[in-house]
């Protein structure tokens, strides 16, 4: 499987789920408690307390409400395929057993054998159930990861971004992170995956909104590629260049100056009419220095989102041992969808996790610098910096 690009036009997600009524038929909080009571007795010896979280949230990293909602999304595709997954004692796995197993595998970062021992099954079952879950959440949960389609929704996003440090008409923040891999030395084309830190890795590039929700992602490209090259390979880049994205209302800064919609990114990205990067260099004039401070505070949301993603779904946080590189992009996509679901469900677990998350998601990687700068974009950035400082001529 090739790289995954977010929000392809030809792929439409028809499924709509009413979150408020997720328990209306067949899936209730009471049923969840009954299942958990029975399940927790089997794994009691494997649990360790986690400050601020109850045992259910410690094991699965989501609340019962969110767990049940996820079950409602994947029950049909996971249960219609003919496979009878069982525990070592011969008991068949229910849909909640399977979802719990998959969430544990993705969130704990434990090995297949470690998760198998925790659940009382074998490692091949863990692998098969997790992959089936990944396929199901991608098929029925992708509506949680999409670019805003309504002007009203985008207006709220722009307002929230402006409230951070004053950047107007901003629609997103972009950043990249590396998914680390330990590959076999005998593997063909192994050097393609060798990044600038001499680690084998796969890139995840994401555009996020002010609530740290992923709005567009691209993953699957080897770590050897720089951020600018990955961006240029993305569907988002193609749409933005054709003025089919970030093509909403322009903001009037002065009588002669209008500012189009844009996203912000660090110096690893090119300066484009729709992608504003910071000024480079030291000892910058006050206007430019102040702009960079505002810019940094605004794009920090993308760094925090990627840090939270890796902190919550630890399977992609550490070094993955010889992963299937055709399947890994879909595993990453599934984690991004789950990340958004937790936000959309306003899950209380986030309040606890946020206490332990910094904005560091790529420790040891020094920032790249892209020298590409569009002339019109440079002029727009200059006028925006003057506008923010109150020095733009009327």
GUZA-694632 format. One record per residue (C-alpha): x, y, z; residue number from 1. Coordinates in pm, whole numbers, plus 50000, padded with zeros to 5 digits. Layout:
N
xx / yy / zz / k
X / Y / Z / NUM
...
//
This chain:
394
xx / yy / zz / k
50000 / 50000 / 50000 / 1
50129 / 50345 / 49910 / 2
50129 / 50658 / 50121 / 3
49799 / 50769 / 50268 / 4
49683 / 51117 / 50178 / 5
49408 / 51280 / 50376 / 6
49066 / 51371 / 50240 / 7
49080 / 51246 / 49885 / 8
48793 / 51391 / 49686 / 9
48700 / 51062 / 49525 / 10
48654 / 50894 / 49861 / 11
48327 / 50984 / 50021 / 12
48228 / 50880 / 50369 / 13
47855 / 50828 / 50382 / 14
47824 / 50692 / 50734 / 15
47692 / 50933 / 50993 / 16
47660 / 50836 / 51359 / 17
47456 / 51026 / 51615 / 18
47697 / 51052 / 51908 / 19
47423 / 51164 / 52145 / 20
47220 / 50851 / 52075 / 21
47504 / 50602 / 52051 / 22
47356 / 50390 / 52329 / 23
47000 / 50399 / 52195 / 24
46995 / 50036 / 52090 / 25
47197 / 49737 / 52203 / 26
47494 / 49923 / 52351 / 27
47447 / 50070 / 52696 / 28
47660 / 50194 / 52982 / 29
47517 / 49915 / 53194 / 30
47627 / 49657 / 52939 / 31
47973 / 49809 / 52935 / 32
47998 / 49785 / 53314 / 33
47884 / 49420 / 53306 / 34
48146 / 49335 / 53044 / 35
48417 / 49525 / 53231 / 36
48334 / 49359 / 53563 / 37
48382 / 49017 / 53410 / 38
48686 / 49121 / 53205 / 39
48867 / 49299 / 53489 / 40
48851 / 48988 / 53707 / 41
49052 / 48797 / 53446 / 42
49327 / 49060 / 53428 / 43
49328 / 49179 / 53791 / 44
49684 / 49065 / 53846 / 45
49808 / 49260 / 53543 / 46
49671 / 49600 / 53644 / 47
49877 / 49876 / 53796 / 48
49714 / 50192 / 53930 / 49
49740 / 50516 / 53732 / 50
49696 / 50843 / 53918 / 51
49375 / 51021 / 53826 / 52
49239 / 50747 / 53599 / 53
49018 / 50454 / 53694 / 54
49117 / 50102 / 53590 / 55
48908 / 50102 / 53272 / 56
49071 / 50422 / 53149 / 57
49414 / 50298 / 53254 / 58
49378 / 49988 / 53038 / 59
49214 / 50137 / 52728 / 60
49308 / 50510 / 52742 / 61
48946 / 50610 / 52672 / 62
48634 / 50652 / 52884 / 63
48350 / 50399 / 52885 / 64
48139 / 50640 / 52680 / 65
48404 / 50666 / 52408 / 66
48472 / 50292 / 52421 / 67
48106 / 50216 / 52355 / 68
48094 / 50468 / 52073 / 69
48397 / 50306 / 51907 / 70
48227 / 49967 / 51943 / 71
47919 / 50106 / 51768 / 72
48135 / 50217 / 51474 / 73
48315 / 49888 / 51416 / 74
48067 / 49619 / 51526 / 75
47920 / 49557 / 51182 / 76
48244 / 49528 / 50981 / 77
48426 / 49333 / 51253 / 78
48151 / 49082 / 51330 / 79
48027 / 49014 / 50976 / 80
48357 / 48864 / 50862 / 81
48377 / 48494 / 50934 / 82
48635 / 48444 / 51208 / 83
48585 / 48306 / 51554 / 84
48853 / 48461 / 51770 / 85
48893 / 48284 / 52102 / 86
49077 / 48311 / 52432 / 87
49312 / 48035 / 52547 / 88
49029 / 47890 / 52757 / 89
48823 / 47837 / 52441 / 90
48575 / 48119 / 52504 / 91
48479 / 48324 / 52198 / 92
48569 / 48692 / 52192 / 93
48282 / 48940 / 52195 / 94
48303 / 49265 / 51999 / 95
48401 / 49444 / 52321 / 96
48677 / 49190 / 52382 / 97
48809 / 49255 / 52032 / 98
48786 / 49634 / 52053 / 99
48947 / 49626 / 52397 / 100
49230 / 49410 / 52269 / 101
49293 / 49639 / 51970 / 102
49285 / 49955 / 52181 / 103
49525 / 49797 / 52430 / 104
49764 / 49701 / 52151 / 105
49758 / 50051 / 52000 / 106
49769 / 50246 / 52326 / 107
50010 / 50046 / 52541 / 108
50296 / 50000 / 52298 / 109
50333 / 49646 / 52432 / 110
50448 / 49366 / 52205 / 111
50209 / 49116 / 52048 / 112
50314 / 48860 / 52307 / 113
50273 / 49110 / 52592 / 114
49918 / 49198 / 52486 / 115
49840 / 48830 / 52427 / 116
49950 / 48740 / 52780 / 117
49750 / 49031 / 52922 / 118
49430 / 48914 / 52750 / 119
49483 / 48540 / 52775 / 120
49512 / 48464 / 52405 / 121
49790 / 48407 / 52152 / 122
49994 / 48663 / 51961 / 123
49852 / 48572 / 51619 / 124
49502 / 48649 / 51747 / 125
49623 / 48988 / 51874 / 126
49770 / 49064 / 51531 / 127
49458 / 48957 / 51339 / 128
49210 / 49134 / 51568 / 129
49413 / 49456 / 51569 / 130
49436 / 49462 / 51191 / 131
49065 / 49394 / 51153 / 132
48997 / 49682 / 51392 / 133
49229 / 49914 / 51196 / 134
49040 / 49832 / 50875 / 135
48703 / 49885 / 51043 / 136
48786 / 50218 / 51208 / 137
48927 / 50347 / 50879 / 138
48615 / 50240 / 50690 / 139
48358 / 50366 / 50940 / 140
48541 / 50638 / 51131 / 141
48707 / 50848 / 50862 / 142
48431 / 51108 / 50887 / 143
48604 / 51214 / 51210 / 144
48909 / 51323 / 51007 / 145
48814 / 51563 / 50732 / 146
48871 / 51917 / 50612 / 147
48589 / 52155 / 50714 / 148
48326 / 52162 / 50441 / 149
48110 / 52445 / 50574 / 150
48205 / 52811 / 50590 / 151
48054 / 52840 / 50939 / 152
48283 / 52566 / 51072 / 153
48589 / 52725 / 50914 / 154
48492 / 53064 / 51056 / 155
48499 / 52914 / 51408 / 156
48841 / 52762 / 51341 / 157
48981 / 53093 / 51217 / 158
48837 / 53274 / 51518 / 159
49001 / 53028 / 51760 / 160
49337 / 53058 / 51585 / 161
49316 / 53437 / 51600 / 162
49243 / 53417 / 51971 / 163
49577 / 53241 / 52030 / 164
49808 / 53529 / 51931 / 165
49618 / 53741 / 51682 / 166
49691 / 53576 / 51345 / 167
49380 / 53644 / 51133 / 168
49229 / 53418 / 50864 / 169
49447 / 53122 / 50969 / 170
49289 / 52784 / 50892 / 171
49540 / 52532 / 51025 / 172
49888 / 52448 / 51151 / 173
50112 / 52190 / 50984 / 174
50394 / 51979 / 51128 / 175
50564 / 51643 / 51072 / 176
50687 / 51363 / 51295 / 177
50884 / 51041 / 51248 / 178
50748 / 50693 / 51319 / 179
51057 / 50497 / 51418 / 180
51126 / 50148 / 51280 / 181
51382 / 49874 / 51339 / 182
51433 / 49706 / 51003 / 183
51619 / 49392 / 50904 / 184
51967 / 49459 / 50767 / 185
51892 / 49221 / 50480 / 186
51581 / 49410 / 50371 / 187
51582 / 49552 / 50020 / 188
51583 / 49932 / 49980 / 189
51653 / 49972 / 50350 / 190
51849 / 50296 / 50296 / 191
51539 / 50471 / 50160 / 192
51399 / 50472 / 50513 / 193
51715 / 50614 / 50671 / 194
51645 / 50969 / 50792 / 195
51879 / 51256 / 50876 / 196
51931 / 51117 / 51229 / 197
52037 / 50779 / 51086 / 198
51715 / 50622 / 51211 / 199
51483 / 50417 / 50995 / 200
51151 / 50595 / 50999 / 201
50825 / 50674 / 50824 / 202
50687 / 51028 / 50814 / 203
50349 / 51147 / 50936 / 204
50260 / 51499 / 50824 / 205
49947 / 51656 / 50969 / 206
49741 / 51974 / 50952 / 207
49549 / 52043 / 51272 / 208
49286 / 52286 / 51396 / 209
49305 / 52492 / 51720 / 210
49151 / 52204 / 51920 / 211
49441 / 51974 / 51815 / 212
49207 / 51782 / 51586 / 213
49371 / 51637 / 51274 / 214
49211 / 51784 / 50963 / 215
49438 / 51636 / 50697 / 216
49723 / 51387 / 50711 / 217
49970 / 51223 / 50477 / 218
50179 / 50926 / 50589 / 219
50374 / 50640 / 50439 / 220
50663 / 50833 / 50290 / 221
51014 / 50729 / 50402 / 222
51202 / 50930 / 50663 / 223
51468 / 51019 / 50410 / 224
51232 / 51275 / 50256 / 225
51224 / 51628 / 50395 / 226
50904 / 51799 / 50509 / 227
50876 / 52016 / 50198 / 228
50898 / 51715 / 49966 / 229
50632 / 51524 / 50160 / 230
50404 / 51827 / 50141 / 231
50450 / 51853 / 49766 / 232
50347 / 51487 / 49729 / 233
50024 / 51543 / 49920 / 234
49671 / 51584 / 49790 / 235
49639 / 51893 / 50009 / 236
49924 / 52062 / 49822 / 237
49764 / 51976 / 49489 / 238
49426 / 52116 / 49596 / 239
49575 / 52432 / 49746 / 240
49783 / 52501 / 49435 / 241
49470 / 52467 / 49220 / 242
49283 / 52705 / 49454 / 243
49043 / 52428 / 49551 / 244
49145 / 52450 / 49916 / 245
49207 / 52756 / 50136 / 246
48994 / 52943 / 49885 / 247
48745 / 53097 / 50126 / 248
48680 / 53466 / 50194 / 249
48981 / 53698 / 50190 / 250
49035 / 53928 / 50485 / 251
49072 / 54301 / 50422 / 252
49379 / 54426 / 50611 / 253
49373 / 54772 / 50457 / 254
49222 / 54956 / 50163 / 255
49476 / 54801 / 49928 / 256
49561 / 54476 / 50107 / 257
49369 / 54150 / 50131 / 258
49483 / 53832 / 50304 / 259
49379 / 53493 / 50170 / 260
49317 / 53186 / 50386 / 261
49637 / 53007 / 50487 / 262
49799 / 52759 / 50722 / 263
50115 / 52809 / 50929 / 264
50423 / 52589 / 50944 / 265
50784 / 52610 / 51062 / 266
51092 / 52685 / 50852 / 267
51104 / 52330 / 50716 / 268
50820 / 52421 / 50481 / 269
50824 / 52651 / 50177 / 270
50679 / 53001 / 50205 / 271
50374 / 52997 / 49980 / 272
50068 / 53219 / 49934 / 273
49866 / 52965 / 50137 / 274
50144 / 52853 / 50377 / 275
50306 / 53117 / 50595 / 276
50638 / 53035 / 50759 / 277
50842 / 53242 / 51009 / 278
51118 / 53487 / 50924 / 279
51464 / 53331 / 50931 / 280
51779 / 53474 / 51084 / 281
51884 / 53640 / 51407 / 282
51863 / 54000 / 51529 / 283
51543 / 54058 / 51338 / 284
51367 / 54397 / 51347 / 285
51096 / 54429 / 51610 / 286
50813 / 54388 / 51359 / 287
50952 / 54059 / 51229 / 288
51056 / 53933 / 51572 / 289
50709 / 53997 / 51713 / 290
50554 / 53826 / 51411 / 291
50768 / 53517 / 51473 / 292
50653 / 53503 / 51836 / 293
50289 / 53513 / 51728 / 294
50358 / 53259 / 51455 / 295
50530 / 53018 / 51694 / 296
50249 / 53034 / 51949 / 297
49995 / 52962 / 51675 / 298
50172 / 52667 / 51514 / 299
50252 / 52515 / 51855 / 300
49909 / 52352 / 51843 / 301
50036 / 52115 / 51571 / 302
50337 / 52012 / 51780 / 303
50115 / 51949 / 52079 / 304
49872 / 51743 / 51871 / 305
50146 / 51513 / 51743 / 306
50293 / 51483 / 52093 / 307
49952 / 51389 / 52233 / 308
49897 / 51140 / 51950 / 309
50220 / 50957 / 52031 / 310
50165 / 50980 / 52405 / 311
49819 / 50828 / 52383 / 312
49884 / 50568 / 52110 / 313
50222 / 50439 / 52214 / 314
50243 / 50177 / 51942 / 315
50366 / 50457 / 51712 / 316
50568 / 50636 / 51982 / 317
50855 / 50395 / 52026 / 318
51064 / 50197 / 51781 / 319
50850 / 49947 / 51589 / 320
51021 / 49613 / 51533 / 321
51016 / 49518 / 51162 / 322
50669 / 49655 / 51088 / 323
50478 / 49576 / 50771 / 324
50544 / 49901 / 50584 / 325
50239 / 49847 / 50365 / 326
50013 / 49824 / 50670 / 327
50183 / 50079 / 50893 / 328
50033 / 50387 / 50718 / 329
49686 / 50252 / 50791 / 330
49776 / 50186 / 51153 / 331
49893 / 50548 / 51181 / 332
49571 / 50667 / 51016 / 333
49366 / 50462 / 51263 / 334
49550 / 50624 / 51555 / 335
49480 / 50969 / 51409 / 336
49109 / 50886 / 51374 / 337
49099 / 50760 / 51734 / 338
49277 / 51078 / 51845 / 339
49000 / 51284 / 51683 / 340
48722 / 51065 / 51822 / 341
48849 / 51125 / 52176 / 342
48837 / 51501 / 52110 / 343
48494 / 51486 / 51945 / 344
48355 / 51286 / 52238 / 345
48497 / 51545 / 52481 / 346
48656 / 51257 / 52668 / 347
48759 / 51339 / 53026 / 348
49067 / 51118 / 52984 / 349
49226 / 51405 / 52789 / 350
49233 / 51618 / 53104 / 351
49463 / 51364 / 53270 / 352
49679 / 51293 / 52966 / 353
49740 / 51659 / 52892 / 354
49920 / 51694 / 53225 / 355
50189 / 51454 / 53103 / 356
50235 / 51586 / 52749 / 357
50493 / 51839 / 52630 / 358
50510 / 51956 / 52271 / 359
50815 / 51735 / 52201 / 360
50725 / 51460 / 51955 / 361
51053 / 51427 / 51761 / 362
51328 / 51444 / 52022 / 363
51675 / 51478 / 51877 / 364
51563 / 51608 / 51538 / 365
51691 / 51956 / 51460 / 366
51460 / 52179 / 51253 / 367
51509 / 52176 / 50879 / 368
51525 / 52493 / 50672 / 369
51355 / 52522 / 50334 / 370
51488 / 52805 / 50117 / 371
51187 / 52811 / 49883 / 372
50996 / 53139 / 49911 / 373
50729 / 53264 / 49675 / 374
50767 / 53637 / 49605 / 375
50398 / 53713 / 49646 / 376
50394 / 53513 / 49969 / 377
50690 / 53712 / 50102 / 378
50502 / 54034 / 50032 / 379
50186 / 53901 / 50199 / 380
50382 / 53799 / 50509 / 381
50544 / 54142 / 50523 / 382
50206 / 54315 / 50511 / 383
50064 / 54078 / 50772 / 384
50356 / 54152 / 51005 / 385
50300 / 54525 / 50959 / 386
49927 / 54483 / 51016 / 387
49986 / 54297 / 51343 / 388
50224 / 54571 / 51460 / 389
49978 / 54845 / 51366 / 390
50212 / 54987 / 51102 / 391
50038 / 54884 / 50781 / 392
49939 / 55194 / 50580 / 393
49563 / 55234 / 50547 / 394
//
